[in-house]
Amino acid sequence: MNLSEKLIKYYSTGDSEILGHKGQYEKSDYNILCIFLFEWLKLEHKRFLWKQDGRPTCSKPLKLDPAATFTHIIPDFIKNDEVFRHSLKIDGDKLYFSEEMSEEEIRTITKMAFDYYNPERHY
């Protein structure tokens, strides 16, 4: 199972055991984790598409806001879950793809997130 598959499975079922932390955090924490990762993965896929179209762009890390809940729980997921550990790393105040990830794996998980995560916008 890759990172996007794990996030999609959690997001569609709400079962925190999928993320390997059953009951350790509030449901809102798991949801925030998924939303932040989905949004970043989607943007990374868009950047890839823009680059394919010749637009000047490159992959960028996700900046971790010290005040955000996500910033405080993501290290625990990376430390304690094989899929998160294989996929992500933190360096300073930024979240990156792990060096273990091949370009093909990155393209797969970013496209999966792009295709799957499309919340309705309310204005």
Secondary structure, DSSP 4 states (H G I P E B T S, - for coil): --HHHHHHHHHHH--GGGGT-TTTS-HHHHHHHHHHHHHHHHHHHHHHHHHHTT------PEE--TTSHHHHHHHHHHHH-HHHHHHEEEETTEEEE-TT--HHHHHHHHHHHHHH--PPP--
